[in-house]
Amino acid sequence: MSGLQIVYGVHAVRVMLERHPARVLTVRLAERRADPRVRAIEALAREHHRPVQRVDLRLLNQSLGDVVHQGVAADITPLAPWSEEQLLEAIVGVSSPLLLALDGVQDPHNLGACLRTADACGVLAVIVPRDRAAQLTPTVRKVAAGAAETTPVAVVTNLARTLKLLKDAGLWVVGADAAADKKAAELDLKGPLVLVLGAEGSGLRQLTRRHCDFLARLPQLGAIESLNVSVAAGMLLYEALRQRGSA
């Protein structure tokens, strides 16, 4: 993993400065941007003694490529993947942790998109297997648009074992399955929870399925057999968020 990553956009950089200022190495702002949001980011960076550079917009465009950076970027130390042990330690003392597990999702764009939604829904961590699954590559980080630096990814050797350990720790495991008897809205998703989604096309592996307490499906009225995994993850996470209310 590279020792340096770039996050961009007003929201992503502000969140990094608010939550993880020590990991922000340099903040780069377009020379002519002086609106209140950018001035607030500059003030926040100086409050945490983070270097701020005013740079030409063209240079910023060249360094970041074709992305919507809003004239704001930061060089940061990337968030290292969690181990299984760190994941289990993190749930201690959390009343109703919400986790997302991806069973062999190999498309880096889907992992990045899942991270963005997980961040938006307050997911404690995203769990992926070490083998035959997308990992935290530069492509994933770019698609995640900063979420890979705020939402931990736990990389585990044996997903089924990890699910069992989480169940032993008091979490319920709900797997997504288009053929499930119950819709997600019919299940109680308010408590300590792991939502598990399978790989594109093949779905949940049998061993993973056996470790699920419940299976849930999403309502579908069209002819397409299954949803993109990142779309399904978003729908399930927001259903859990809806049930949990403002909490």
Residue pairs with C-beta under 8 A, 6 or more apart in sequence:
1 78
1 80
1 136
2 78
2 138
3 77
3 78
4 25
4 75
4 76
4 77
4 78
5 75
5 76
5 77
5 78
5 138
5 141
5 148
5 149
6 63
6 64
6 73
6 74
6 75
6 76
7 13
7 16
7 73
7 74
7 76
7 145
7 146
7 149
8 64
8 67
8 69
8 70
8 72
8 73
8 74
8 145
8 146
9 68
9 69
9 70
9 72
9 145
9 146
10 37
10 38
10 41
10 70
10 72
11 146
12 145
12 146
12 147
12 149
13 24
13 27
13 41
13 72
13 73
13 74
13 146
14 37
14 40
14 41
14 44
15 146
15 150
16 23
16 24
16 74
16 76
16 146
16 149
16 150
17 24
17 27
17 41
17 44
17 45
17 48
17 50
17 74
18 44
19 150
20 76
20 79
20 149
20 150
21 48
21 50
22 48
23 76
23 77
23 79
23 149
24 45
24 48
24 50
24 74
24 75
24 76
25 50
25 51
25 74
25 75
25 76
25 77
26 50
26 51
26 52
26 53
26 74
26 75
27 41
27 42
27 45
27 50
27 51
27 52
27 53
27 72
27 73
27 74
28 52
28 53
28 55
28 60
28 72
28 73
28 74
28 75
29 38
29 41
29 42
29 52
29 53
29 54
29 55
29 71
29 72
30 38
30 54
30 55
30 56
30 57
30 60
30 71
30 72
31 54
31 55
31 56
31 57
32 57
32 71
33 70
33 71
33 72
38 71
38 72
41 72
42 52
45 51
45 52
46 52
57 71
60 69
60 71
60 73
61 69
63 73
64 73
67 142
76 149
78 136
78 141
78 148
78 149
79 148
79 149
79 150
79 152
79 153
81 135
81 136
81 152
81 153
81 154
81 155
82 90
82 125
82 152
82 153
82 154
82 155
83 154
83 155
83 156
84 154
84 156
84 157
84 162
84 165
86 152
86 154
87 99
87 125
87 127
87 152
87 154
87 156
87 162
88 165
88 166
88 169
90 97
90 124
90 125
90 152
91 97
91 99
91 124
91 166
91 169
91 171
91 192
94 124
94 192
95 192
96 190
96 191
96 192
96 193
96 244
96 247
97 124
97 171
97 192
97 193
98 121
98 122
98 123
98 124
98 193
98 195
98 237
98 240
98 244
99 123
99 124
99 125
99 126
99 127
99 166
99 171
99 193
99 194
99 195
100 114
100 118
100 123
100 125
100 126
100 127
100 194
100 195
100 197
100 233
100 237
101 126
101 127
101 128
101 159
101 162
101 163
101 194
101 195
101 196
101 197
102 111
102 114
102 126
102 127
102 128
102 133
102 196
102 197
102 229
102 233
103 129
103 133
103 159
103 196
103 197
103 198
103 199
103 204
103 205
103 208
104 129
104 132
104 133
104 198
104 199
104 202
104 205
105 111
105 114
105 128
105 133
105 134
105 197
105 198
105 199
105 200
105 229
106 132
106 133
106 134
106 199
106 200
107 134
107 200
107 229
108 134
108 137
108 139
108 140
108 143
109 139
109 140
109 143
109 230
110 134
110 200
110 228
110 229
110 230
111 126
111 128
111 134
111 140
111 143
111 144
112 139
112 140
112 141
112 142
112 143
112 144
112 145
112 147
112 148
113 143
113 144
113 230
113 233
113 234
114 126
114 229
114 230
114 233
114 234
115 126
115 140
115 143
115 144
115 147
115 148
115 151
115 153
116 143
116 144
116 145
116 147
117 230
117 233
117 234
117 237
117 238
118 126
118 147
118 151
118 233
118 237
119 144
119 146
119 147
119 150
119 151
120 147
121 237
121 238
121 240
121 241
122 241
123 151
123 237
124 152
125 151
125 152
125 153
125 154
126 151
126 152
126 153
126 154
127 153
127 154
127 156
127 159
127 162
127 194
128 134
128 135
128 153
128 154
128 155
128 156
129 155
129 156
129 157
129 158
129 159
130 155
130 156
130 157
133 199
134 140
135 155
136 148
136 153
140 148
141 148
141 149
154 162
156 162
159 208
160 207
160 208
160 210
160 211
163 173
163 194
163 196
163 208
163 211
163 212
164 211
166 173
166 194
167 173
167 211
167 213
169 192
170 192
171 192
171 193
171 194
172 191
172 192
172 193
172 194
172 213
172 214
173 193
173 194
173 196
173 211
173 212
173 213
173 214
174 184
174 187
174 189
174 193
174 194
174 195
174 196
174 212
174 213
174 214
174 215
174 216
174 236
175 195
175 196
175 197
175 198
175 204
175 208
175 209
175 212
175 214
175 215
175 216
176 184
176 195
176 196
176 197
176 198
176 203
176 204
176 215
176 216
176 217
176 218
176 232
176 233
176 236
177 203
177 204
177 209
177 215
177 216
177 217
178 203
178 217
178 218
178 220
178 225
178 226
179 217
180 214
180 215
180 216
180 217
181 215
181 217
182 214
182 215
182 216
182 217
183 216
183 217
183 218
183 219
184 216
184 217
184 218
184 235
184 236
184 239
185 239
186 216
187 214
187 216
188 243
189 195
189 239
189 240
189 243
189 244
190 240
190 243
190 244
193 240
195 233
195 236
195 237
195 240
196 204
196 208
196 212
197 204
197 229
197 232
197 233
197 236
198 204
198 205
198 208
198 229
199 229
200 228
200 229
201 226
203 226
204 212
209 215
216 236
218 227
218 232
218 235
218 236
220 227
226 232
227 235
